């Protein structure tokens, strides 16, 4: 089957929808979407030091995006011959991903510009690289500048123009060219105005919710027990503490579910 991790929704959307606009010359193309809108209203406070190192991910376009759209429509349409006939990762790569030659061209481009390849991916959708700011600027024909963030107490960096590359280079996107938006766990910061009322049934004063609490809140009076159903939760390491999960399991007795820990510390 085609695992969800194989084609993340956001990455798939980038490759299906991202346009590669022609630049002023016929020999180059512009890759849009890398300059935050806020930059156009801000005054730069300086340049990013040329010796700083950036971690980038170069997106390689799909071989047949139109064919993939058609396949996905058939995959989820009852009555279609392809209905629920999922692809393995290898089948997806062979049918829709960039060719080996295209992937090799992106690797050659990166090495020729002074980048170091840090990771290659079997589905040939991304190439992870690192490079000095000066090399990044030369490779993509812009300058990386620093700005004061309009809503956060920090600086951020961003290019002063969209990256451009040779028209024949199979590149669709370069992630890591700005840090205007930084990912963070939703539980890392929560103001009092957004705190959740503590009405759970845990024995330590109602600070935690158990399965029965959710059922009582959303589907009261149901005879359903959740048997045969599975729920997965994704936790990033910055906010995931296995001891908290172990304590929760001890309090939830009898447990409402079978817990399977797939954290990196698990054997």
Secondary structure, DSSP 8 states (H G I E B T S, - for coil): ---TTTT-HHHHHHHHH--EEE-SSTTEEEE-S-S-GGGGGS---EE--TT-EEEEEEE---S-HHHHHHHHHHHTSTTSTTTT----HHHHHHHHS--HHHHHHHHHHHHHTT-EEEEE-TTSSEEEEEEEHHHHHHHHT--EEEEE-SSSSSEEEEESS-EEEETTS---EEETS--SS----TTT---GGG--------TTTS-S--HHHHHHHHSTT-----TT--------GGG--HHHHHHHHHHSSS-SS-----STT--
